[in-house]
């Protein structure tokens, strides 16, 4: 039986090892991954409610390693919404999310494209390199919510 739910494609972007896959798996299956396996590209599906209407989300978990940046333009063209993920214990990952957001702006009208900034690995408080204030300031500067 085919669903009448509207389908949306969300792309998860960020540096390698910031927790994109763990975040995606947690969101889609409520399961926490304990081990790290670098991803090239993986797709997950889940159900959600957007604007009070049920829908299907295809969540594309992408590679963050430098050698796969050439695929980023394709992922951006395919996405309808984006999660930009950084690790609070890795300043360089935080600095790169603005660059990724600028890449999205070259391909998409960012005033009409949902983009969320996600500070991940919040359990690493003693290793924190990016303060909550910096996360909030960054999201204001680039015009997106932080979660």
C-alpha positions in Angstrom: 0.0 0.0 0.0 1.4 3.4 -1.0 1.4 6.2 1.4 -0.1 9.6 0.5 2.3 11.4 2.8 4.4 14.1 1.3 8.1 13.2 1.2 11.0 15.5 2.1 14.7 15.0 1.8 16.9 16.2 4.6 20.7 16.2 4.2 23.0 16.0 7.3 26.3 17.8 6.7 29.4 18.5 8.8 33.0 17.4 9.4 33.9 13.8 9.8 33.5 12.3 13.3 31.1 15.0 14.6 28.3 12.5 15.2 26.2 12.9 12.1 25.5 9.1 11.8 24.8 8.7 15.5 22.4 11.7 15.4 20.6 10.3 12.3 20.3 6.8 13.7 19.0 8.2 17.1 16.5 10.4 15.2 15.2 7.5 13.0 15.4 4.5 15.2 15.9 5.8 18.8 19.1 3.8 19.1 22.5 5.3 20.1 25.6 4.1 18.2 28.5 3.4 20.5 31.2 2.9 17.8 32.4 5.2 15.0 32.4 3.9 11.4 33.1 6.6 8.8 30.2 7.1 6.4 30.3 7.9 2.7 26.6 8.1 2.2 23.7 6.4 3.8 20.0 7.0 3.6 17.4 6.6 6.4 13.6 7.0 6.4 11.4 8.1 9.2 7.9 9.5 9.7 7.3 13.1 11.0 4.7 15.8 11.3 5.4 19.1 9.5 2.9 21.9 9.6 0.5 19.5 11.3 0.6 17.1 8.4 2.2 13.6 8.4 5.1 13.2 6.1 8.0 10.9 5.3 11.5 12.1 5.7 14.4 10.7 3.8 17.5 11.6 5.8 20.8 11.5 3.9 23.8 10.9 6.2 26.8 12.2 4.4 30.6 11.8 4.6 32.4 14.6 6.4 35.9 13.6 5.5 37.8 16.0 3.3 38.2 13.5 0.4 34.4 13.5 -0.1 33.8 17.3 -0.3 33.3 17.0 -4.1 30.1 15.1 -3.4 28.7 18.0 -1.3 27.3 20.0 -4.2 25.3 17.0 -5.3 24.0 16.4 -1.8 23.0 20.1 -1.5 21.2 20.1 -4.9 19.2 17.0 -3.7 18.3 18.3 -0.3 15.2 20.2 0.7 16.4 20.9 4.3 19.7 20.6 6.1 21.2 19.8 9.4 24.6 21.4 9.8 26.3 19.4 12.6 29.4 20.4 14.6 31.1 18.8 17.6 31.2 21.1 20.7 34.6 19.6 21.4 36.1 20.4 18.0 36.4 24.1 17.1 37.4 23.4 13.5 34.1 21.6 12.9 32.2 24.6 14.2 34.2 26.9 11.9 33.4 24.7 8.9 29.6 24.8 9.3 29.5 28.5 8.2 31.5 27.5 5.1 29.0 24.7 4.4 26.1 27.1 4.9 27.7 29.4 2.3 28.0 26.5 -0.1 24.2 25.8 0.4 23.5 29.5 -0.3 25.3 29.2 -3.7 22.8 26.5 -4.8 19.6 27.2 -2.8 17.6 30.2 -1.7 18.4 30.0 2.0 15.6 32.3 3.0 13.2 29.4 1.8 15.4 26.4 2.8 15.1 25.0 6.3 18.6 24.8 7.9 19.3 23.8 11.5 22.6 24.2 13.3 23.3 21.3 15.6 26.0 21.4 18.4 26.6 17.7 19.0 28.4 15.6 21.6 27.1 17.8 24.4 28.2 15.1 26.9 31.8 16.1 26.3 31.5 19.2 28.6 35.0 19.0 29.9 36.4 18.9 26.4 34.2 21.8 25.1 35.9 24.1 22.7 32.7 25.9 21.5 30.6 27.7 24.1 26.8 27.8 24.0 27.1 31.5 23.5 29.2 31.0 20.4 26.7 28.6 19.0 23.8 31.0 19.6 25.8 33.9 18.1 26.7 31.9 15.0 23.1 30.9 14.4 22.0 34.5 14.7 24.8 35.7 12.4 23.9 33.2 9.7 20.2 33.3 10.4 19.3 29.8 11.6 18.0 28.1 14.7 20.3 26.2 17.0 19.3 22.8 18.6 
